[in-house]
Amino acid sequence: MTDDVAVLGAGMHPWGKWGRSFVEYGVVAARAALADAGLDWRDVGSIVGADTVRGGYPGYVTGATFAKALGWQGARVTSVYAACASGAQAVSTARAQILAGLADVVLVVGADAAPKGFFKPAGGDRADDPDWLRFRMLGATNPAYFGLYARRRMAVHGDTLEDFAQVKVKNAAAGALNPNARYRKTVTPEEVAASAIVADPLRLLDICATSDGAAALVLCSMDFARRHGVSDPVRIRAVSTVTPTYPNTVLDLPDIATDSAVAVEPTGVSFRASIARAAYEEAGIGPEDLSLAEVYDLSTALELQWYEDLGLCSEGEAAKLLREGATAPGGRIPVNASGGLASFGEAVPAQAIAQVCELTWQLRGAAGDRQVAGARAGITANQGLFGHGSSVIAVR
């Protein structure tokens, strides 16, 4: 168990395709988070930027890029990169600095201006890069991987196209209520089924888009929160950034292969499940204590997989949980009350931070029409390339 840190402020720049610099988006989100916290930028002792590799050179040093854009004021600075887990790594870094006494207040910012279409590796030949190899040798784009994972669930657990479509229907309904979402329109199962096939069996509406957007958090020590007049803040109780354990026997992007289990017996816990398990252990709670979850729905099938990996249901029972309405608004454990990536799209360095923003608003009771009644504890989950775990537990 570690000590809690408080979430004093949360802010976002709406997701979309705005055609401007990621720096502009990040500054908007940062200022919104500072205003929410009731602080001035000069009150911040440290800034942690989640890097983007698609914004030109400044994207690799986002901590300093955002510090400069906000106005140099001498704060400590850190820049982190872990692909889709960058935001969780940034939160983890900020928390460590606070608990170590290096700063009372830390600003965490992630922003992106994503390319149109699917993501691809940077140019050049890199034979030791699994991400480059899957494109060069297999032509395996991200949607191709999503399709493979969907086929696996259909074969192993009996999931259906109708189940996948229902995930989109659920998330689109939630996103329609979220002013920060890119897509704010409800869809029907028939509309999902009628959308173009991208990577069989997944249709266009089964797969998230790439987006521009930003999110920011102001984290602080519990002592600072009390001095600031906030006696019962939302608190970060756990951050899991674990890596896989050998042998890893489930296909995992970008490695379109598994570790051999000939000589070593698998542990029985997949990589994704180990991410959540570490978070629960640190927080001292279990899935039965959760009020809601924000998960990484790159595709509809992958959201179902997270239900099982988070322990919301037993293996193979995700579709049943969905059909029962347990993960819908008003259900036992709403998942992606924000609308998820289905409604936002991917703004890679920002998305894990955006998940914590949603937990913050939900736990404060400030989520408006999408509010989860009586929310007291929530979990986020996603993962980054090359074995970067990403999960945050927040409580009130």
Disulfide bonds with the S-S distance in Angstrom:
none
